[in-house]
Amino acid sequence: MNFDHKIIWITGASSGIGKSLALALSKQHTKLILSSRNETELNAVKNACEHPENVKILPLDLENYMSLSGKVDEALSLFGGIDMLFNNGGVSQRSLAKDTSITVDKRIMDINYLGTVALSKALLPYFIDKKDGHFVVITSIVGKIGTPLRSSYAASKHALHGFFDSLRAEVYQHNIKVTLACPGFVQTNVSLNALTGDGTPQNKMDSATKNGLKPEVFVEKLLKAVLQEKQEVYIGGFKEKLAVYVKRLFPKLLSKMIRKLAVT
């Protein structure tokens, strides 16, 4: 089993994990639909793909989630269908809860949770009708464990797990798969673009992000998990993955460990 001749839609495809996904999948003779807000960067990714003639660009803004049903209609018309949706678009956070405006909390939830859910729900009837489909959702290790400076980001990722775990049970009879992928630290611009308490980008690379997995390494592991139809996969460094299991078995111990993390 491989991705050859699949029609795959990727959000957040203009950089980072989404870009690496596009480059990797283009080598497997897939047809790709690339989405993000940045049309210029999307075209640059398309031109870097091995088979750019099999790549279509569909700009969208997850924050404008009420318009996404129309984007699904456009996406379906590009190649005549969709086999997989990689929900990768989103925004991170670097601010203490006490310093974060409620408007920033709302924006993070609108983009990460409601945008992803709205897009997936708009595509869902098509998957149900053809009795086949696969949602791949890039959440985060922070979707399992809350850490300082990421309260709203963690909430949005936890919410994705709740929604898509429920959805998986509802659509099993229709042969629709759901894979939740939880990255640890990956070398992307996520920390540069992370929102601070007043909504402005941090514009600084975190050392942990800088020293994280290379995005192409993350993507290789992700695609293997998707082919295996895994329900949930943790991809990151040893400590990040270990924390998930420590929380499950020794939650008080993990709480003590997290309290020691820098919060300024």
C-alpha positions in Angstrom: 0.0 0.0 0.0 1.3 3.5 -0.9 0.0 6.9 -1.8 0.4 6.5 -5.6 -2.5 8.1 -7.5 -4.2 9.4 -4.3 -5.8 12.8 -4.3 -4.5 14.5 -1.1 -5.4 17.9 0.3 -2.9 19.5 2.7 -3.6 22.7 4.8 -0.8 24.8 6.2 1.1 23.7 3.1 3.2 26.9 2.5 6.0 26.0 5.0 7.2 23.6 7.7 5.5 20.2 8.0 3.0 21.0 5.3 5.7 21.9 2.8 7.6 18.8 3.6 4.5 16.7 3.2 3.9 18.1 -0.2 7.5 17.5 -1.3 7.5 13.9 0.0 4.1 13.0 -1.5 4.8 14.6 -4.9 7.5 11.9 -5.3 4.8 9.2 -5.1 2.8 10.4 -8.1 0.0 11.8 -6.0 -2.3 14.6 -7.0 -2.0 17.4 -4.4 -4.2 20.3 -3.3 -2.1 22.8 -1.3 -3.8 25.3 1.0 -2.8 28.1 3.3 -3.3 31.9 3.4 0.0 32.6 1.6 -0.6 32.1 -2.2 2.9 33.2 -3.1 4.6 30.6 -0.9 2.1 27.9 -2.0 3.2 28.5 -5.6 6.8 28.2 -4.5 6.1 24.9 -2.9 4.3 23.7 -6.0 7.2 24.6 -8.2 9.6 22.7 -5.8 7.4 19.5 -6.1 8.7 16.7 -8.3 5.5 16.7 -10.4 4.2 20.3 -10.2 1.7 19.5 -13.0 -0.1 17.3 -10.5 -0.4 20.1 -7.9 -3.2 22.6 -7.5 -3.2 25.7 -5.3 -6.3 26.6 -3.2 -5.7 29.5 -0.8 -7.9 29.6 2.3 -8.0 31.0 5.8 -9.0 28.6 8.6 -9.9 31.6 10.8 -12.7 32.4 8.3 -14.3 29.0 9.1 -17.8 29.9 8.0 -16.6 30.1 4.3 -14.9 26.7 4.2 -17.8 24.7 2.8 -17.3 26.6 -0.4 -13.6 25.8 -0.4 -14.5 22.1 -0.2 -16.6 22.4 -3.3 -13.6 24.1 -5.1 -11.2 21.4 -3.9 -13.4 18.5 -5.1 -13.6 20.1 -8.6 -9.8 20.4 -9.0 -9.2 16.7 -9.5 -12.7 15.2 -9.3 -12.4 14.0 -5.7 -10.3 13.7 -2.5 -8.9 10.6 -0.8 -7.2 12.2 2.2 -7.2 15.5 4.1 -4.1 16.4 6.1 -5.3 19.0 8.6 -2.0 20.7 9.3 -2.8 24.4 9.4 -2.7 26.2 12.7 -1.0 28.8 15.0 0.9 28.4 18.3 1.1 30.6 21.4 3.8 31.9 23.7 2.2 33.7 26.6 1.1 33.2 30.2 -2.6 32.7 30.6 -2.8 35.8 32.9 -1.3 37.9 30.2 -3.3 36.6 27.2 -6.2 38.6 25.9 -9.4 36.7 25.5 -9.5 37.8 21.9 -6.2 35.9 21.4 -7.7 32.8 23.1 -10.6 33.0 20.7 -8.4 33.5 17.6 -6.4 30.4 18.5 -9.5 28.3 18.9 -11.0 29.7 15.7 -8.0 28.7 13.7 -6.8 25.5 15.3 -10.1 24.0 16.3 -13.1 25.5 14.6 -11.3 25.9 11.2 -10.1 22.4 11.2 -13.4 21.0 12.3 -15.4 23.1 9.8 -13.2 22.0 6.9 -13.4 18.3 7.9 -17.2 18.5 8.5 -17.7 20.1 5.1 -15.7 17.3 3.4 -17.3 14.5 5.5 -20.5 14.0 3.4 -18.3 13.3 0.3 -16.3 10.7 2.2 -19.5 9.1 3.5 -21.1 8.9 0.1 -18.0 7.1 -1.4 -17.6 5.0 1.7 -13.9 5.8 1.9 -11.6 8.6 3.2 -8.9 9.4 5.7 -8.6 12.5 8.0 -5.0 13.1 9.2 -4.9 15.7 11.9 -1.7 17.2 13.1 -2.2 18.1 16.7 0.7 18.2 19.2 2.2 16.5 22.2 0.7 19.5 23.9 -2.6 18.1 22.8 -2.0 15.4 25.4 -0.1 17.5 28.0 -0.6 21.1 28.9 2.6 23.1 29.4 3.4 26.7 30.4 3.0 29.5 27.9 0.6 27.4 25.7 -2.7 27.3 27.6 -4.9 28.2 24.7 -2.8 26.3 22.2 -3.0 23.2 24.4 -6.7 23.7 24.8 -7.2 23.9 21.0 -5.2 20.7 20.4 -6.9 18.8 23.3 -10.2 19.8 21.7 -9.2 18.3 18.3 -8.5 15.0 20.1 -12.0 15.0 21.6 -13.7 15.8 18.3 -11.8 13.4 16.1 -11.9 10.5 18.6 -15.7 10.9 18.6 -15.8 11.3 14.8 -13.7 8.1 14.3 -16.4 6.1 16.2 -19.2 7.7 14.2 -17.8 7.0 10.8 -16.2 3.6 11.2 -19.1 2.0 9.4 -18.4 4.2 6.4 -14.8 3.0 6.1 -13.4 6.4 7.0 -10.2 6.5 9.0 -8.9 9.1 11.4 -5.2 9.5 12.4 -4.2 11.9 15.1 -0.5 12.8 14.8 1.2 14.5 17.8 4.5 16.2 17.0 7.0 17.1 19.6 9.5 19.8 18.6 10.0 20.1 14.9 12.3 22.6 13.1 9.6 24.9 11.6 8.6 28.5 12.0 5.9 27.6 14.5 7.6 29.5 17.4 8.4 32.5 15.2 4.7 32.8 14.3 3.4 32.0 17.7 1.0 34.5 19.2 1.9 36.5 22.3 -0.6 37.8 24.8 -1.6 40.8 22.7 -1.9 38.8 19.5 1.4 39.9 17.9 3.8 37.2 16.7 6.7 36.2 19.0 9.2 36.6 16.1 11.7 34.5 17.9 12.9 30.9 17.4 12.7 28.8 20.5 15.8 26.8 21.2 13.8 23.6 21.6 12.2 24.1 18.2 15.5 24.9 16.6 16.9 21.6 18.0 13.8 19.6 17.1 13.3 17.0 14.4 13.9 18.0 10.9 10.5 18.3 9.2 11.4 15.7 6.5 12.2 13.2 9.3 8.9 13.9 11.0 7.0 13.5 7.7 8.7 10.2 7.0 7.5 8.8 10.3 4.0 10.4 9.8 3.4 8.9 6.4 4.4 5.5 7.7 1.8 5.8 10.5 -0.8 6.9 8.0 -0.2 4.0 5.7 -0.5 1.7 8.8 -3.8 3.5 9.6 -2.8 4.2 13.1 -5.3 6.0 15.2 -2.8 8.1 17.2 1.0 8.5 16.9 3.5 10.5 18.9 6.5 11.8 16.8 9.3 13.7 18.6 12.2 13.4 20.9 12.5 10.8 23.7 11.5 13.2 26.5 8.5 14.5 24.7 7.1 11.0 23.9 8.0 9.8 27.4 6.0 12.6 29.0 2.8 11.2 27.4 3.2 7.9 29.2 4.4 9.5 32.4 1.2 11.5 32.5 -0.8 8.3 31.9 0.9 6.3 34.6 2.3 8.9 37.1 0.3 12.1 36.6 1.5 13.8 39.8 5.1 13.2 38.8 4.5 14.8 35.5 2.9 17.8 37.1 6.0 18.4 39.2 8.2 18.1 36.2 6.1 20.6 34.2 6.1 23.1 37.1 9.9 23.3 36.8 9.7 24.4 33.1 10.7 28.0 32.4 7.6 30.3 32.2 9.2 33.6 31.3 
